[in-house]
Amino acid sequence: MPTSRLNLALLLLLGFTSCSGAEAENEEARLEDFRNRAQQYYNSGRYPQAFQQARLGLEIDDQDGGLNLIAGRALVMQRELTQVSRAFPFLEVAQEELDSYKADYSLGECYFRYGSMLYSFAQKEKQSLIQFPDADSKSQESKLAECSVRVEKAEVHFRDALVLFNTVLETVPDDLQTLEKRGQTLALLGKNEAAATDLERAIGLLTESRQYKNHVLATDSNLTVQQEDRVRRDLDGDIKREIAIRFLMAGLLKRTKDVRAEEEQYTIILGLDPNTEVAYHSRALCRYELGRLAEASADMHAFVGRTDLEFDTPQVQQAMRIIEEYSTLQGA
């Protein structure tokens, strides 16, 4: 009788172990399904759906690093203050659970974007208060003080972002995304020289990438049509990214009042894409400041011919004044 009971107990234990193992395998399979679906939605730019799938997976295992990373990034990519603020706990778990520089970068980007939104809101609010001051002087001072507090909070987030970006670049010194973001962060903290160094390195990487892709297109006769299309799309992406970074560089040069170097950035941008209308307008202002009215007028003509802005917008009116000034000078 004792032997029969022992056998029965062993059978029950084996059955329980088997069921537990099957349940664990089933949970892992479900987690993998949620990861795959979340990643697919994320890759296609459907960030709310990506977050939803990741969140469902986290109901099974809330410490899953991969799902926390996708959930946090999906919130950050929605680029809305409330959503970005929700991303922090997910990305903090991802950083703890994953031995990956991508998790460090993602948390750094979250700090950067949240700080940027606070900073932008504070600057716009301050400009509005200066342009349309509150009738009550105490209320005006109070509101301006609130703007200063927001800027200080933003700067704390920027410094937190810098720590993480530095960590990433210690592991992957030529990571383009991190160089670009660290450059932007340094610029927002007023560290112009350090920002320019990072942005120049990023531009150098993009220039090398463009040269390589152009070489492939010119020399590789074995490319299929699909492969050639992909290389061209990637090349176009490099160009757009370099233009964006060069605009940032131009902004830094404007701060330091290096008008000639700023003008050069716009010239390079127009060499990359001659239809970049904002570059014509910005270069015209540089040339006008340098006293080269004919070139400034030509750039403003190019801007007016390309822009979709209404005639009474400040940019178009500014362009028309420079064109008219040059025309008047020619007729004199």
Secondary structure, 3 states (H helix, E strand, C coil): CHHHHHHHHHHHHHHHHHHHHHHHHHHHHHHHHHHHHHHHHHHCCCHHHHHHHHHHHHCCCCCCHHHHHHHHHHHHCCCCHHHHHHHHHHHHHHHHHCCCHHHHHHHHHHHHHHHHHHHHHHHHHHHHHHHCCCCCHHHHHHHHHHHHHHHHHHHHHHHHHHHHHHHHHHHCCCCHHHHHHHHHHHHHCCCHHHHHHHHHHHHHHHHHHHHHHHHHHHHCCCCCHHHHHHHHHHHHHHHHHHHHHHHHHHHHHHHCCCHHHHHHHHHHHHHHCCCCHHHHHHHHHHHHHCCCHHHHHHHHHHHHHHCCCCCCCHHHHHHHHHHHHHHHHHHC
